[in-house]
Amino acid sequence: MDEKERLSDALITQKYITGGYNLAIMESADNRLRENFMGILKDEHQIHFEIFNEMKNRGWYQPAQAGINQVSQHMNSWNQELRKIQRTGAKPAGIQQHTQSNIPLYTYQTGLGLPQTAGTSQQQVFYRPPQGPLT
C-alpha cells in the first residue's frame, strides 16, 4: 500500500468516525456525555481536515467546486421543502415513519467513568438508540 492509498484510507476512516460521533451526539440524553462526544468530534474533524489538506496539496484529492447556480438551486430546493413541511406538517421526501417498541435504553452506573453528582440516581440513561432508519 503506497502513501496515497494510506491517506485515502485514513480520509475515508475519518469520515466514518465523524459520522459515528455525530450520531452519538444526536442520540445522547446525558449532557456531560454529549459534551465529551462533541469535544472528540471536534478533534476528529481537525484530523480529517489535516488529512484532506495534505492530499489536496499533493494533488491527490481535488473536490469540484460548486458554481453559484448549483448552490442557488440546492438552496431553493431545500427552502421549498422546508416551506412544504411548515405548511402541511409533511415529512421530507425519503423519510418514512417508523415505530419502534421494546428498544432497550442503555445505561451506565454513576461513578464508573463519569463523576457522580449529588441527587442523581445510581443508574442514568445516557444513550437512546435511533428510532429507525431515515431512508
Kinemage of the C-alpha trace (Angstrom):
@kinemage 1
@onewidth
@group {chain A} dominant
@subgroup {mainchain}
@vectorlist {calphas} color= white
{ca met a 1} P 0.000 0.000 0.000
{ca asp a 2} L 1.535 3.306 -1.052
{ca glu a 3} L 1.226 6.668 0.701
{ca lys a 4} L -1.673 7.853 -1.466
{ca glu a 5} L -3.681 4.740 -0.632
{ca arg a 6} L -2.906 5.081 3.089
{ca leu a 7} L -4.022 8.714 3.137
{ca ser a 8} L -7.154 7.861 1.132
{ca asp a 9} L -7.963 5.103 3.605
{ca ala a 10} L -7.338 7.473 6.531
{ca leu a 11} L -9.623 10.114 4.980
{ca ile a 12} L -12.426 7.592 4.460
{ca thr a 13} L -11.947 6.315 8.013
{ca gln a 14} L -12.185 9.855 9.416
{ca lys a 15} L -15.423 10.423 7.508
{ca tyr a 16} L -16.810 7.241 9.046
{ca ile a 17} L -15.620 8.154 12.551
{ca thr a 18} L -17.091 11.663 12.433
{ca gly a 19} L -20.395 10.232 11.228
{ca gly a 20} L -20.438 7.894 14.214
{ca tyr a 21} L -19.741 10.686 16.678
{ca asn a 22} L -22.391 12.882 15.042
{ca leu a 23} L -24.943 10.112 15.577
{ca ala a 24} L -23.793 9.546 19.157
{ca ile a 25} L -24.186 13.269 19.906
{ca met a 26} L -27.670 13.388 18.438
{ca glu a 27} L -28.763 10.334 20.412
{ca ser a 28} L -27.146 11.219 23.768
{ca ala a 29} L -29.515 12.003 26.591
{ca asp a 30} L -26.783 12.883 29.121
{ca asn a 31} L -25.342 16.395 28.675
{ca arg a 32} L -21.890 15.539 30.053
{ca leu a 33} L -21.542 12.582 27.714
{ca arg a 34} L -22.816 14.702 24.814
{ca glu a 35} L -20.248 17.425 25.572
{ca asn a 36} L -17.477 14.816 25.713
{ca phe a 37} L -18.551 13.430 22.347
{ca met a 38} L -18.609 16.969 20.922
{ca gly a 39} L -15.024 17.558 22.066
{ca ile a 40} L -13.905 14.307 20.486
{ca leu a 41} L -15.830 15.139 17.303
{ca lys a 42} L -14.039 18.492 17.045
{ca asp a 43} L -10.695 16.689 17.302
{ca glu a 44} L -11.745 14.142 14.673
{ca his a 45} L -12.809 16.940 12.301
{ca gln a 46} L -9.395 18.557 12.749
{ca ile a 47} L -7.662 15.278 11.901
{ca his a 48} L -9.905 14.917 8.832
{ca phe a 49} L -9.078 18.471 7.747
{ca glu a 50} L -5.336 17.867 8.068
{ca ile a 51} L -5.502 14.659 6.007
{ca phe a 52} L -7.712 16.389 3.424
{ca asn a 53} L -5.286 19.324 3.118
{ca glu a 54} L -2.292 17.011 2.761
{ca met a 55} L -3.985 15.077 -0.037
{ca lys a 56} L -5.167 18.274 -1.707
{ca asn a 57} L -1.663 19.808 -1.537
{ca arg a 58} L -0.213 16.708 -3.180
{ca gly a 59} L -2.852 16.811 -5.930
{ca trp a 60} L -4.411 13.524 -4.823
{ca tyr a 61} L -7.830 14.901 -3.837
{ca gln a 62} L -9.355 17.742 -5.812
{ca pro a 63} L -13.037 18.220 -4.987
{ca ala a 64} L -15.033 20.004 -7.654
{ca gln a 65} L -16.169 23.472 -6.706
{ca ala a 66} L -19.878 24.146 -6.955
{ca gly a 67} L -20.876 27.136 -9.020
{ca ile a 68} L -23.178 29.807 -7.629
{ca asn a 69} L -26.016 28.477 -9.804
{ca gln a 70} L -25.698 24.984 -8.306
{ca val a 71} L -25.655 26.387 -4.775
{ca ser a 72} L -28.704 28.550 -5.512
{ca gln a 73} L -30.609 25.591 -6.985
{ca his a 74} L -29.952 23.460 -3.922
{ca met a 75} L -30.852 26.274 -1.550
{ca asn a 76} L -34.121 26.876 -3.405
{ca ser a 77} L -34.933 23.171 -3.328
{ca trp a 78} L -34.333 22.929 0.425
{ca asn a 79} L -36.297 26.122 1.093
{ca gln a 80} L -39.251 24.740 -0.891
{ca glu a 81} L -39.121 21.509 1.096
{ca leu a 82} L -38.942 23.464 4.372
{ca arg a 83} L -41.960 25.590 3.426
{ca lys a 84} L -43.873 22.418 2.484
{ca ile a 85} L -43.102 20.868 5.862
{ca gln a 86} L -44.038 24.041 7.741
{ca arg a 87} L -47.266 24.415 5.765
{ca thr a 88} L -48.514 20.832 5.813
{ca gly a 89} L -46.516 19.088 8.510
{ca ala a 90} L -45.442 16.580 5.851
{ca lys a 91} L -42.282 14.531 6.147
{ca pro a 92} L -39.331 15.397 3.889
{ca ala a 93} L -39.003 13.209 0.804
{ca gly a 94} L -37.352 9.874 1.522
{ca ile a 95} L -38.106 9.841 5.266
{ca gln a 96} L -40.501 7.144 6.385
{ca gln a 97} L -42.401 6.912 9.638
{ca his a 98} L -41.149 4.072 11.795
{ca thr a 99} L -42.496 2.842 15.069
{ca gln a 100} L -40.223 1.016 17.443
{ca ser a 101} L -41.117 -0.973 20.507
{ca asn a 102} L -39.091 -2.858 23.057
{ca ile a 103} L -35.965 -0.773 22.378
{ca pro a 104} L -33.640 -1.076 25.374
{ca leu a 105} L -32.259 2.060 26.974
{ca tyr a 106} L -28.533 1.832 27.552
{ca thr a 107} L -27.423 2.991 30.954
{ca tyr a 108} L -24.265 3.493 32.937
{ca gln a 109} L -23.578 3.221 36.633
{ca thr a 110} L -22.688 6.596 38.094
{ca gly a 111} L -19.197 6.658 39.466
{ca leu a 112} L -17.890 4.446 36.648
{ca gly a 113} L -16.189 6.854 34.267
{ca leu a 114} L -18.292 9.935 34.977
{ca pro a 115} L -18.269 11.808 38.296
{ca gln a 116} L -21.306 11.191 40.474
{ca thr a 117} L -23.283 14.272 41.463
{ca ala a 118} L -25.494 14.697 44.495
{ca gly a 119} L -29.124 13.801 43.969
{ca thr a 120} L -28.594 11.526 40.972
{ca ser a 121} L -29.860 8.005 40.858
{ca gln a 122} L -27.462 5.093 40.718
{ca gln a 123} L -28.360 4.358 37.117
{ca gln a 124} L -28.929 7.039 34.459
{ca val a 125} L -29.883 6.857 30.808
{ca phe a 126} L -27.166 8.335 28.602
{ca tyr a 127} L -27.875 6.956 25.136
{ca arg a 128} L -31.069 6.308 23.232
{ca pro a 129} L -30.757 4.176 20.104
{ca pro a 130} L -32.047 5.640 16.834
{ca gln a 131} L -35.782 5.380 16.326
{ca gly a 132} L -35.435 3.973 12.825
{ca pro a 133} L -33.611 4.452 9.557
{ca leu a 134} L -34.187 7.698 7.716
{ca thr a 135} L -34.228 6.150 4.240
